[in-house]
Amino acid sequence: MHSEAKSLPLKAAHRRADRLAMEFLGAALSSVASMLFLTMVVAGVYKLFQVATLLSEMKDLLLDIKRNTNSQPLATPPSTPFSGPITLESAENLLRAVSELDHLTPPVIEHKS
């Protein structure tokens, strides 16, 4: 009573055309990945040169500003309208003036009938 059972293959038999297609697909993906990597490296180097150029321009501008400020005399602060220290009366007058500006009453317009 010994019967032989046929076993099913676990993997489908690879055909030569399938293997060839997979080799081309692998080569194509590898080439695309290489081109993307090279593009990223070139873009990084380009950006690095842009940053270096910008920094050198900023350095030149700062040197020009320093050169121009050293040749001109220092500016004096504008004179204040108060000749002496601020007193309590002048502070109260200033507060009243500002308060009047905040609480302006609109003019009354009378209609003539």
Secondary structure by P-SEA (a helix, b strand, c coil): cbbbbbbccccccccaaaaaaaaaaaaaaaaaaaaaaaaaaaaaaaaaaaaaaaaaaaaaaaaaaaaaaaaccccccccccccccccaaaaaaaaaaaaaaaccccbbbbbcc
